Amino acid sequence: MNVLQRLSTTVEAMLHDLFDSAERKNPIGMLNQYVRQAEKETEKVGKLVTRQYELKEKIAAELREVEGKLAKRMEQVALAEATGEQDLIDFTQAEVQAYASRKALLQQSYDEAAAEHTKLEQQFEQMKHRLQDMKVRQLQLMSKENVAHANYRMQEVSSKQADMHTGKFDDAADYIDRLASKVNHNYEVTTFERRLAALEQKQ
């Protein structure tokens, strides 16, 4: 089992453990801690995936370089054979064999690295989806906790109002009524004054 599979299994197990104990003290705190851990691990894995891509590209660069050298040595074999000088022929043929072996090794390494990179990318995407699912569950739990707090507060206020003859809300309502009455009275007085002033001007 590779590092991504182990990490994904660990994250899943952590999530199951969390919701098995959701009724225990401070479930939001536990969930936040798990999400932070999962984010850190996902970031680490992302760096490993990037590193694997870089290694694959380095192998590809080495392969291209060896292919170029092999092609050059093969041309030199033909030149050496044309001269008939055995030492040159032996040297260039040995070089061709060496580069051909290295090319085969690098090609195999590249194929393996490319396949592993593709696999890692797929697993990394699955891991990111699991993290997003965990964040959705986090929001769900936070929402439920918030509703529970709001209901508790409303019940507490309603209970206090029932126990008191005039609560804070009643006092506020009475104050607003008195203020409205005063404003209306002042408006009426001002209106009467304007009408009387108009009558005086007509005389």
N, CA and C atoms as a LAMMPS dump frame, in Angstrom:
ITEM: TIMESTEP
0
ITEM: NUMBER OF ATOMS
609
ITEM: BOX BOUNDS ff ff ff
-5.0000000000000000e+02 5.0000000000000000e+02
-5.0000000000000000e+02 5.0000000000000000e+02
-5.0000000000000000e+02 5.0000000000000000e+02
ITEM: ATOMS id mol type element x y z
1 1 1 N 0.862 -1.2 0
2 1 2 C 0 0 0
3 1 3 C 0.891 1.241 0
4 2 1 N 0.703 2.134 -0.971
5 2 2 C 1.579 3.303 -1.049
6 2 3 C 1.122 4.402 -0.093
7 3 1 N 1.888 5.498 -0.084
8 3 2 C 1.643 6.556 0.912
9 3 3 C 0.272 7.186 0.745
10 4 1 N -0.179 7.365 -0.491
11 4 2 C -1.491 7.986 -0.707
12 4 3 C -2.615 7.09 -0.219
13 5 1 N -2.519 5.783 -0.498
14 5 2 C -3.556 4.866 -0.051
15 5 3 C -3.615 4.808 1.472
16 6 1 N -2.434 4.774 2.104
17 6 2 C -2.399 4.757 3.578
18 6 3 C -3.01 6.025 4.139
19 7 1 N -2.666 7.16 3.542
20 7 2 C -3.172 8.443 4.022
21 7 3 C -4.678 8.545 3.83
22 8 1 N -5.173 8.096 2.674
23 8 2 C -6.608 8.133 2.411
24 8 3 C -7.356 7.261 3.413
25 9 1 N -6.8 6.078 3.689
26 9 2 C -7.418 5.178 4.663
27 9 3 C -7.436 5.807 6.046
28 10 1 N -6.331 6.463 6.403
29 10 2 C -6.246 7.121 7.714
30 10 3 C -7.262 8.237 7.835
31 11 1 N -7.377 9.056 6.784
32 11 2 C -8.338 10.168 6.805
33 11 3 C -9.758 9.64 6.931
34 12 1 N -10.072 8.559 6.188
35 12 2 C -11.408 7.982 6.251
36 12 3 C -11.689 7.459 7.656
37 13 1 N -10.725 6.779 8.236
38 13 2 C -10.9 6.236 9.578
39 13 3 C -11.113 7.356 10.589
40 14 1 N -10.346 8.44 10.441
41 14 2 C -10.499 9.587 11.339
42 14 3 C -11.902 10.17 11.235
43 15 1 N -12.407 10.258 10.012
44 15 2 C -13.726 10.839 9.798
45 15 3 C -14.804 9.955 10.414
46 16 1 N -14.674 8.636 10.245
47 16 2 C -15.65 7.724 10.838
48 16 3 C -15.623 7.812 12.365
49 17 1 N -14.403 7.846 12.917
50 17 2 C -14.268 7.959 14.372
51 17 3 C -14.919 9.236 14.885
52 18 1 N -14.74 10.31 14.121
53 18 2 C -15.294 11.603 14.532
54 18 3 C -16.802 11.546 14.642
55 19 1 N -17.462 11.03 13.607
56 19 2 C -18.919 11.053 13.613
57 19 3 C -19.516 9.962 14.5
58 20 1 N -18.722 8.958 14.845
59 20 2 C -19.168 7.998 15.853
60 20 3 C -19.237 8.657 17.223
61 21 1 N -18.372 9.657 17.43
62 21 2 C -18.311 10.332 18.725
63 21 3 C -18.861 11.75 18.649
64 22 1 N -19.739 12.018 17.678
65 22 2 C -20.238 13.384 17.451
66 22 3 C -21.045 13.915 18.625
67 23 1 N -21.596 12.993 19.443
68 23 2 C -22.402 13.432 20.579
69 23 3 C -21.548 13.762 21.791
70 24 1 N -20.256 13.524 21.679
71 24 2 C -19.379 13.814 22.814
72 24 3 C -19.098 15.302 22.905
73 25 1 N -18.328 15.655 23.912
74 25 2 C -18.035 17.068 24.158
75 25 3 C -17.241 17.685 23.015
76 26 1 N -17.663 18.874 22.597
77 26 2 C -16.985 19.701 21.603
78 26 3 C -16.712 18.985 20.268
79 27 1 N -17.76 18.512 19.607
80 27 2 C -17.54 17.85 18.31
81 27 3 C -16.996 18.798 17.252
82 28 1 N -17.365 20.09 17.316
83 28 2 C -16.866 21.061 16.341
84 28 3 C -15.356 21.21 16.465
85 29 1 N -14.88 21.274 17.682
86 29 2 C -13.436 21.39 17.9
87 29 3 C -12.684 20.192 17.341
88 30 1 N -13.241 18.988 17.569
89 30 2 C -12.601 17.783 17.034
90 30 3 C -12.585 17.81 15.516
91 31 1 N -13.724 18.177 14.924
92 31 2 C -13.814 18.197 13.467
93 31 3 C -12.842 19.219 12.868
94 32 1 N -12.776 20.393 13.486
95 32 2 C -11.846 21.415 12.991
96 32 3 C -10.404 20.907 13.015
97 33 1 N -10.07 20.181 14.078
98 33 2 C -8.721 19.629 14.204
99 33 3 C -8.459 18.606 13.093
100 34 1 N -9.424 17.734 12.836
101 34 2 C -9.264 16.72 11.791
102 34 3 C -9.138 17.367 10.409
103 35 1 N -9.941 18.408 10.173
104 35 2 C -9.887 19.085 8.872
105 35 3 C -8.526 19.74 8.672
106 36 1 N -8.017 20.389 9.727
107 36 2 C -6.695 21.017 9.624
108 36 3 C -5.618 19.97 9.324
109 37 1 N -5.688 18.816 10.002
110 37 2 C -4.713 17.75 9.765
111 37 3 C -4.818 17.242 8.325
112 38 1 N -6.055 17.04 7.864
113 38 2 C -6.262 16.537 6.508
114 38 3 C -5.746 17.528 5.472
115 39 1 N -5.927 18.822 5.732
116 39 2 C -5.428 19.856 4.808
117 39 3 C -3.904 19.809 4.727
118 40 1 N -3.251 19.661 5.88
119 40 2 C -1.793 19.605 5.898
120 40 3 C -1.276 18.383 5.156
121 41 1 N -1.918 17.223 5.399
122 41 2 C -1.484 16 4.738
123 41 3 C -1.728 16.068 3.227
124 42 1 N -2.851 16.664 2.844
125 42 2 C -3.151 16.815 1.415
126 42 3 C -2.117 17.71 0.742
127 43 1 N -1.716 18.763 1.436
128 43 2 C -0.689 19.666 0.892
129 43 3 C 0.639 18.925 0.719
130 44 1 N 0.999 18.101 1.696
131 44 2 C 2.244 17.335 1.607
132 44 3 C 2.203 16.37 0.416
133 45 1 N 1.069 15.693 0.27
134 45 2 C 0.935 14.74 -0.827
135 45 3 C 0.995 15.459 -2.171
136 46 1 N 0.394 16.652 -2.246
137 46 2 C 0.447 17.44 -3.476
138 46 3 C 1.882 17.739 -3.882
139 47 1 N 2.723 18.023 -2.902
140 47 2 C 4.137 18.282 -3.186
141 47 3 C 4.842 17.028 -3.688
142 48 1 N 4.457 15.868 -3.138
143 48 2 C 5.053 14.609 -3.592
144 48 3 C 4.648 14.303 -5.036
145 49 1 N 3.392 14.604 -5.371
146 49 2 C 2.916 14.389 -6.748
147 49 3 C 3.696 15.294 -7.71
148 50 1 N 3.889 16.542 -7.303
149 50 2 C 4.666 17.48 -8.127
150 50 3 C 6.099 16.989 -8.286
151 51 1 N 6.663 16.476 -7.201
152 51 2 C 8.029 15.948 -7.233
153 51 3 C 8.125 14.764 -8.197
154 52 1 N 7.113 13.917 -8.193
155 52 2 C 7.118 12.766 -9.098
156 52 3 C 7.087 13.22 -10.558
157 53 1 N 6.323 14.265 -10.841
158 53 2 C 6.274 14.814 -12.204
159 53 3 C 7.649 15.345 -12.619
160 54 1 N 8.303 16.051 -11.698
161 54 2 C 9.627 16.606 -11.999
162 54 3 C 10.646 15.498 -12.272
163 55 1 N 10.573 14.421 -11.481
164 55 2 C 11.49 13.291 -11.691
165 55 3 C 11.229 12.617 -13.034
166 56 1 N 9.965 12.469 -13.374
167 56 2 C 9.608 11.882 -14.666
168 56 3 C 10.186 12.716 -15.808
169 57 1 N 10.09 14.036 -15.684
170 57 2 C 10.611 14.919 -16.726
171 57 3 C 12.139 14.864 -16.813
172 58 1 N 12.799 14.696 -15.673
173 58 2 C 14.26 14.564 -15.686
174 58 3 C 14.68 13.282 -16.392
175 59 1 N 13.933 12.203 -16.13
176 59 2 C 14.227 10.942 -16.811
177 59 3 C 14.018 11.099 -18.319
178 60 1 N 12.956 11.816 -18.701
179 60 2 C 12.666 12.047 -20.12
180 60 3 C 13.795 12.834 -20.779
181 61 1 N 14.338 13.826 -20.053
182 61 2 C 15.442 14.628 -20.59
183 61 3 C 16.689 13.765 -20.792
184 62 1 N 16.973 12.904 -19.798
185 62 2 C 18.121 11.991 -19.912
186 62 3 C 17.928 11.041 -21.1
187 63 1 N 16.705 10.57 -21.28
188 63 2 C 16.414 9.656 -22.382
189 63 3 C 16.65 10.333 -23.736
190 64 1 N 16.19 11.57 -23.853
191 64 2 C 16.398 12.293 -25.118
192 64 3 C 17.893 12.501 -25.398
193 65 1 N 18.631 12.805 -24.338
194 65 2 C 20.078 13.019 -24.503
195 65 3 C 20.777 11.738 -24.957
196 66 1 N 20.432 10.618 -24.344
197 66 2 C 21.049 9.331 -24.705
198 66 3 C 20.669 8.934 -26.129
199 67 1 N 19.412 9.192 -26.504
200 67 2 C 18.983 8.886 -27.877
201 67 3 C 19.81 9.667 -28.899
202 68 1 N 20.095 10.917 -28.56
203 68 2 C 20.927 11.735 -29.451
204 68 3 C 22.337 11.187 -29.571
205 69 1 N 22.919 10.788 -28.432
206 69 2 C 24.286 10.242 -28.437
207 69 3 C 24.338 8.895 -29.162
208 70 1 N 23.282 8.096 -28.973
209 70 2 C 23.231 6.79 -29.644
210 70 3 C 23.176 6.97 -31.154
211 71 1 N 22.368 7.908 -31.6
212 71 2 C 22.26 8.159 -33.046
213 71 3 C 23.605 8.609 -33.612
214 72 1 N 24.313 9.455 -32.849
215 72 2 C 25.624 9.928 -33.308
216 72 3 C 26.627 8.781 -33.39
217 73 1 N 26.655 7.905 -32.366
218 73 2 C 27.593 6.776 -32.363
219 73 3 C 27.289 5.802 -33.495
220 74 1 N 26.028 5.627 -33.816
221 74 2 C 25.666 4.719 -34.905
222 74 3 C 26.182 5.252 -36.243
223 75 1 N 26.136 6.565 -36.388
224 75 2 C 26.709 7.177 -37.597
225 75 3 C 28.223 6.965 -37.631
226 76 1 N 28.852 7.06 -36.434
227 76 2 C 30.308 6.893 -36.357
228 76 3 C 30.732 5.448 -36.64
229 77 1 N 29.854 4.504 -36.305
230 77 2 C 30.16 3.097 -36.616
231 77 3 C 30.298 2.93 -38.126
232 78 1 N 29.368 3.539 -38.827
233 78 2 C 29.417 3.449 -40.296
234 78 3 C 30.7 4.073 -40.833
235 79 1 N 31.094 5.218 -40.259
236 79 2 C 32.334 5.883 -40.686
237 79 3 C 33.552 5.01 -40.382
238 80 1 N 33.561 4.415 -39.166
239 80 2 C 34.696 3.574 -38.764
240 80 3 C 34.799 2.347 -39.66
241 81 1 N 33.669 1.736 -39.963
242 81 2 C 33.679 0.552 -40.825
243 81 3 C 34.187 0.903 -42.224
244 82 1 N 33.902 2.134 -42.668
245 82 2 C 34.365 2.571 -43.994
246 82 3 C 35.881 2.711 -44.04
247 83 1 N 36.486 3.047 -42.866
248 83 2 C 37.953 3.195 -42.819
249 83 3 C 38.638 1.842 -42.738
250 84 1 N 37.915 0.865 -42.225
251 84 2 C 38.503 -0.468 -42.071
252 84 3 C 39.4 -0.595 -40.86
253 85 1 N 39.498 0.45 -40.022
254 85 2 C 40.347 0.419 -38.83
255 85 3 C 39.576 -0.275 -37.699
256 86 1 N 40.086 -1.436 -37.294
257 86 2 C 39.351 -2.288 -36.352
258 86 3 C 39.183 -1.651 -34.972
259 87 1 N 40.238 -0.947 -34.533
260 87 2 C 40.125 -0.349 -33.198
261 87 3 C 39.006 0.678 -33.145
262 88 1 N 38.861 1.475 -34.221
263 88 2 C 37.756 2.448 -34.272
264 88 3 C 36.413 1.743 -34.362
265 89 1 N 36.387 0.677 -35.15
266 89 2 C 35.14 -0.088 -35.276
267 89 3 C 34.729 -0.657 -33.927
268 90 1 N 35.708 -1.265 -33.209
269 90 2 C 35.412 -1.86 -31.891
270 90 3 C 34.932 -0.795 -30.901
271 91 1 N 35.605 0.351 -30.91
272 91 2 C 35.238 1.433 -29.979
273 91 3 C 33.809 1.937 -30.232
274 92 1 N 33.524 2.227 -31.494
275 92 2 C 32.195 2.784 -31.791
276 92 3 C 31.091 1.758 -31.554
277 93 1 N 31.354 0.497 -31.85
278 93 2 C 30.357 -0.545 -31.6
279 93 3 C 30.094 -0.715 -30.095
280 94 1 N 31.167 -0.654 -29.293
281 94 2 C 31.011 -0.745 -27.834
282 94 3 C 30.2 0.437 -27.302
283 95 1 N 30.463 1.623 -27.867
284 95 2 C 29.713 2.812 -27.467
285 95 3 C 28.228 2.682 -27.816
286 96 1 N 27.968 2.136 -29.006
287 96 2 C 26.573 1.939 -29.415
288 96 3 C 25.867 0.997 -28.452
289 97 1 N 26.549 -0.091 -28.079
290 97 2 C 25.954 -1.057 -27.145
291 97 3 C 25.676 -0.409 -25.78
292 98 1 N 26.636 0.394 -25.315
293 98 2 C 26.48 1.051 -24.016
294 98 3 C 25.299 2.013 -24.023
295 99 1 N 25.212 2.847 -25.083
296 99 2 C 24.119 3.802 -25.164
297 99 3 C 22.768 3.114 -25.398
298 100 1 N 22.8 2.005 -26.142
299 100 2 C 21.557 1.263 -26.389
300 100 3 C 21.033 0.667 -25.082
301 101 1 N 21.961 0.12 -24.266
302 101 2 C 21.556 -0.44 -22.968
303 101 3 C 21.01 0.649 -22.051
304 102 1 N 21.7 1.805 -22.054
305 102 2 C 21.24 2.922 -21.21
306 102 3 C 19.882 3.439 -21.671
307 103 1 N 19.709 3.477 -23.001
308 103 2 C 18.424 3.928 -23.528
309 103 3 C 17.296 3.002 -23.084
310 104 1 N 17.538 1.7 -23.153
311 104 2 C 16.521 0.721 -22.749
312 104 3 C 16.173 0.89 -21.267
313 105 1 N 17.225 1.094 -20.446
314 105 2 C 17.012 1.272 -19.014
315 105 3 C 16.216 2.553 -18.723
316 106 1 N 16.604 3.632 -19.406
317 106 2 C 15.903 4.903 -19.208
318 106 3 C 14.465 4.844 -19.722
319 107 1 N 14.254 4.141 -20.825
320 107 2 C 12.894 4.01 -21.355
321 107 3 C 11.999 3.269 -20.369
322 108 1 N 12.542 2.203 -19.782
323 108 2 C 11.785 1.454 -18.783
324 108 3 C 11.498 2.326 -17.555
325 109 1 N 12.528 3.075 -17.124
326 109 2 C 12.356 3.954 -15.965
327 109 3 C 11.312 5.023 -16.235
328 110 1 N 11.347 5.586 -17.448
329 110 2 C 10.375 6.62 -17.804
330 110 3 C 8.954 6.063 -17.826
331 111 1 N 8.785 4.898 -18.418
332 111 2 C 7.454 4.284 -18.497
333 111 3 C 6.898 4.035 -17.098
334 112 1 N 7.757 3.538 -16.206
335 112 2 C 7.325 3.273 -14.831
336 112 3 C 7 4.577 -14.098
337 113 1 N 7.86 5.578 -14.257
338 113 2 C 7.652 6.864 -13.582
339 113 3 C 6.377 7.544 -14.081
340 114 1 N 6.134 7.463 -15.399
341 114 2 C 4.928 8.071 -15.97
342 114 3 C 3.675 7.374 -15.453
343 115 1 N 3.715 6.042 -15.386
344 115 2 C 2.562 5.279 -14.879
345 115 3 C 2.308 5.596 -13.41
346 116 1 N 3.378 5.673 -12.626
347 116 2 C 3.237 5.995 -11.199
348 116 3 C 2.699 7.412 -11.01
349 117 1 N 3.159 8.332 -11.854
350 117 2 C 2.679 9.714 -11.746
351 117 3 C 1.183 9.794 -12.038
352 118 1 N 0.747 9.099 -13.062
353 118 2 C -0.682 9.077 -13.396
354 118 3 C -1.497 8.495 -12.241
355 119 1 N -1.002 7.42 -11.656
356 119 2 C -1.69 6.772 -10.539
357 119 3 C -1.75 7.706 -9.326
358 120 1 N -0.625 8.358 -9.047
359 120 2 C -0.579 9.287 -7.925
360 120 3 C -1.545 10.454 -8.123
361 121 1 N -1.607 10.974 -9.339
362 121 2 C -2.52 12.075 -9.625
363 121 3 C -3.963 11.676 -9.387
364 122 1 N -4.333 10.477 -9.826
365 122 2 C -5.703 9.987 -9.634
366 122 3 C -6.025 9.852 -8.15
367 123 1 N -5.103 9.272 -7.4
368 123 2 C -5.32 9.091 -5.963
369 123 3 C -5.354 10.434 -5.239
370 124 1 N -4.532 11.377 -5.719
371 124 2 C -4.509 12.712 -5.112
372 124 3 C -5.844 13.415 -5.328
373 125 1 N -6.418 13.268 -6.515
374 125 2 C -7.723 13.861 -6.792
375 125 3 C -8.791 13.264 -5.871
376 126 1 N -8.734 11.951 -5.668
377 126 2 C -9.676 11.294 -4.759
378 126 3 C -9.508 11.827 -3.343
379 127 1 N -8.262 12.042 -2.957
380 127 2 C -7.972 12.562 -1.622
381 127 3 C -8.547 13.966 -1.453
382 128 1 N -8.41 14.801 -2.499
383 128 2 C -8.955 16.167 -2.432
384 128 3 C -10.474 16.139 -2.338
385 129 1 N -11.101 15.193 -3.031
386 129 2 C -12.563 15.064 -2.938
387 129 3 C -12.979 14.676 -1.52
388 130 1 N -12.219 13.761 -0.926
389 130 2 C -12.529 13.357 0.453
390 130 3 C -12.4 14.549 1.408
391 131 1 N -11.383 15.372 1.173
392 131 2 C -11.196 16.553 2.014
393 131 3 C -12.373 17.511 1.855
394 132 1 N -12.823 17.727 0.624
395 132 2 C -13.964 18.615 0.395
396 132 3 C -15.229 18.054 1.035
397 133 1 N -15.403 16.722 0.961
398 133 2 C -16.559 16.097 1.613
399 133 3 C -16.496 16.323 3.122
400 134 1 N -15.289 16.236 3.673
401 134 2 C -15.123 16.463 5.101
402 134 3 C -15.491 17.899 5.465
403 135 1 N -15.129 18.852 4.595
404 135 2 C -15.46 20.256 4.865
405 135 3 C -16.961 20.499 4.791
406 136 1 N -17.631 19.776 3.886
407 136 2 C -19.095 19.878 3.822
408 136 3 C -19.712 19.364 5.113
409 137 1 N -19.214 18.224 5.596
410 137 2 C -19.709 17.687 6.867
411 137 3 C -19.433 18.661 8.012
412 138 1 N -18.287 19.333 7.928
413 138 2 C -17.942 20.337 8.939
414 138 3 C -18.98 21.449 8.954
415 139 1 N -19.344 21.95 7.778
416 139 2 C -20.357 23.008 7.699
417 139 3 C -21.708 22.524 8.195
418 140 1 N -22.057 21.274 7.867
419 140 2 C -23.334 20.713 8.329
420 140 3 C -23.391 20.677 9.853
421 141 1 N -22.307 20.202 10.434
422 141 2 C -22.277 20.094 11.896
423 141 3 C -22.287 21.473 12.552
424 142 1 N -21.557 22.423 11.965
425 142 2 C -21.548 23.787 12.508
426 142 3 C -22.94 24.422 12.413
427 143 1 N -23.628 24.145 11.314
428 143 2 C -24.979 24.676 11.138
429 143 3 C -25.924 24.108 12.193
430 144 1 N -25.824 22.795 12.419
431 144 2 C -26.685 22.164 13.424
432 144 3 C -26.389 22.708 14.82
433 145 1 N -25.118 22.908 15.105
434 145 2 C -24.749 23.443 16.417
435 145 3 C -25.276 24.869 16.582
436 146 1 N -25.186 25.651 15.513
437 146 2 C -25.672 27.029 15.571
438 146 3 C -27.182 27.082 15.799
439 147 1 N -27.921 26.218 15.114
440 147 2 C -29.378 26.149 15.291
441 147 3 C -29.715 25.756 16.724
442 148 1 N -28.965 24.806 17.259
443 148 2 C -29.206 24.378 18.639
444 148 3 C -28.988 25.535 19.614
445 149 1 N -27.917 26.316 19.402
446 149 2 C -27.661 27.477 20.266
447 149 3 C -28.76 28.524 20.131
448 150 1 N -29.185 28.769 18.883
449 150 2 C -30.229 29.77 18.657
450 150 3 C -31.534 29.361 19.319
451 151 1 N -31.902 28.084 19.176
452 151 2 C -33.138 27.598 19.822
453 151 3 C -33.05 27.702 21.334
454 152 1 N -31.877 27.398 21.873
455 152 2 C -31.699 27.49 23.325
456 152 3 C -31.883 28.933 23.797
457 153 1 N -31.266 29.873 23.068
458 153 2 C -31.378 31.284 23.45
459 153 3 C -32.824 31.765 23.364
460 154 1 N -33.518 31.375 22.297
461 154 2 C -34.903 31.815 22.14
462 154 3 C -35.791 31.239 23.229
463 155 1 N -35.57 29.988 23.588
464 155 2 C -36.347 29.383 24.663
465 155 3 C -36.054 30.066 25.997
466 156 1 N -34.784 30.437 26.185
467 156 2 C -34.39 31.12 27.416
468 156 3 C -35.088 32.471 27.529
469 157 1 N -35.117 33.245 26.416
470 157 2 C -35.774 34.549 26.409
471 157 3 C -37.271 34.404 26.624
472 158 1 N -37.879 33.432 25.946
473 158 2 C -39.32 33.201 26.095
474 158 3 C -39.663 32.829 27.521
475 159 1 N -38.814 32.022 28.137
476 159 2 C -39.044 31.607 29.518
477 159 3 C -38.98 32.792 30.468
478 160 1 N -38.013 33.684 30.249
479 160 2 C -37.878 34.873 31.099
480 160 3 C -39.072 35.797 30.933
481 161 1 N -39.541 35.921 29.688
482 161 2 C -40.697 36.787 29.454
483 161 3 C -41.936 36.243 30.153
484 162 1 N -42.063 34.931 30.149
485 162 2 C -43.237 34.336 30.793
486 162 3 C -43.191 34.535 32.297
487 163 1 N -41.985 34.545 32.857
488 163 2 C -41.846 34.694 34.314
489 163 3 C -42.024 36.134 34.762
490 164 1 N -41.702 37.107 33.913
491 164 2 C -41.776 38.518 34.306
492 164 3 C -43.048 39.157 33.771
493 165 1 N -43.67 40.025 34.593
494 165 2 C -44.902 40.71 34.182
495 165 3 C -44.626 41.632 32.997
496 166 1 N -43.571 42.39 33.079
497 166 2 C -43.152 43.236 31.955
498 166 3 C -41.674 43.01 31.712
499 167 1 N -41.337 42.386 30.606
500 167 2 C -39.946 42.106 30.263
501 167 3 C -39.335 43.233 29.461
502 168 1 N -38.142 43.007 29.008
503 168 2 C -37.421 44.025 28.231
504 168 3 C -38.143 44.336 26.928
505 169 1 N -38.713 43.304 26.308
506 169 2 C -39.413 43.55 25.048
507 169 3 C -40.657 44.393 25.267
508 170 1 N -41.357 44.114 26.386
509 170 2 C -42.555 44.915 26.694
510 170 3 C -42.171 46.355 26.987
511 171 1 N -41.091 46.554 27.737
512 171 2 C -40.628 47.912 28.042
513 171 3 C -40.288 48.667 26.762
514 172 1 N -39.618 47.972 25.85
515 172 2 C -39.247 48.603 24.593
516 172 3 C -40.481 48.967 23.786
517 173 1 N -41.469 48.082 23.772
518 173 2 C -42.696 48.349 23.023
519 173 3 C -43.434 49.553 23.612
520 174 1 N -43.487 49.631 24.944
521 174 2 C -44.156 50.771 25.598
522 174 3 C -43.441 52.074 25.275
523 175 1 N -42.128 52.03 25.277
524 175 2 C -41.354 53.235 24.975
525 175 3 C -41.628 53.715 23.55
526 176 1 N -41.662 52.759 22.624
527 176 2 C -41.928 53.12 21.229
528 176 3 C -43.32 53.724 21.101
529 177 1 N -44.301 53.154 21.817
530 177 2 C -45.674 53.696 21.758
531 177 3 C -45.715 55.116 22.297
532 178 1 N -45.02 55.356 23.413
533 178 2 C -45.024 56.695 24.004
534 178 3 C -44.339 57.692 23.062
535 179 1 N -43.252 57.273 22.469
536 179 2 C -42.534 58.156 21.555
537 179 3 C -43.387 58.491 20.329
538 180 1 N -44.087 57.478 19.815
539 180 2 C -44.951 57.71 18.651
540 180 3 C -46.077 58.667 18.992
541 181 1 N -46.625 58.514 20.18
542 181 2 C -47.716 59.404 20.607
543 181 3 C -47.241 60.844 20.734
544 182 1 N -46.061 61 21.277
545 182 2 C -45.496 62.344 21.447
546 182 3 C -45.23 63.009 20.088
547 183 1 N -44.675 62.233 19.152
548 183 2 C -44.405 62.762 17.814
549 183 3 C -45.698 63.178 17.132
550 184 1 N -46.725 62.338 17.258
551 184 2 C -48.02 62.654 16.64
552 184 3 C -48.625 63.923 17.252
553 185 1 N -48.506 64.074 18.573
554 185 2 C -49.046 65.247 19.249
555 185 3 C -48.326 66.513 18.78
556 186 1 N -46.989 66.425 18.707
557 186 2 C -46.217 67.587 18.249
558 186 3 C -46.564 67.951 16.81
559 187 1 N -46.821 66.933 16.012
560 187 2 C -47.174 67.181 14.608
561 187 3 C -48.53 67.898 14.542
562 188 1 N -49.471 67.453 15.36
563 188 2 C -50.795 68.079 15.35
564 188 3 C -50.718 69.53 15.819
565 189 1 N -49.941 69.786 16.875
566 189 2 C -49.797 71.164 17.387
567 189 3 C -49.186 72.057 16.322
568 190 1 N -48.158 71.545 15.674
569 190 2 C -47.494 72.326 14.616
570 190 3 C -48.462 72.615 13.475
571 191 1 N -49.291 71.655 13.14
572 191 2 C -50.281 71.854 12.07
573 191 3 C -51.291 72.927 12.444
574 192 1 N -51.767 72.876 13.689
575 192 2 C -52.725 73.89 14.149
576 192 3 C -52.097 75.28 14.129
577 193 1 N -50.855 75.373 14.542
578 193 2 C -50.172 76.663 14.564
579 193 3 C -50.071 77.24 13.153
580 194 1 N -49.747 76.421 12.187
581 194 2 C -49.644 76.898 10.805
582 194 3 C -50.997 77.377 10.291
583 195 1 N -52.065 76.681 10.62
584 195 2 C -53.394 77.085 10.167
585 195 3 C -53.826 78.42 10.783
586 196 1 N -53.52 78.559 12.064
587 196 2 C -53.865 79.817 12.742
588 196 3 C -53.051 80.98 12.162
589 197 1 N -51.785 80.737 11.883
590 197 2 C -50.944 81.788 11.313
591 197 3 C -51.481 82.186 9.93
592 198 1 N -51.97 81.22 9.177
593 198 2 C -52.523 81.53 7.869
594 198 3 C -53.756 82.378 7.965
595 199 1 N -54.612 82.084 8.955
596 199 2 C -55.843 82.859 9.162
597 199 3 C -55.506 84.28 9.551
598 200 1 N -54.502 84.443 10.407
599 200 2 C -54.105 85.797 10.851
600 200 3 C -53.602 86.625 9.674
601 201 1 N -52.914 86.006 8.739
602 201 2 C -52.39 86.721 7.582
603 201 3 C -53.52 87.198 6.651
604 202 1 N -54.614 86.442 6.583
605 202 2 C -55.718 86.811 5.724
606 202 3 C -56.471 88.029 6.245
607 203 1 N -56.423 88.256 7.559
608 203 2 C -57.153 89.403 8.136
609 203 3 C -56.456 90.712 7.866
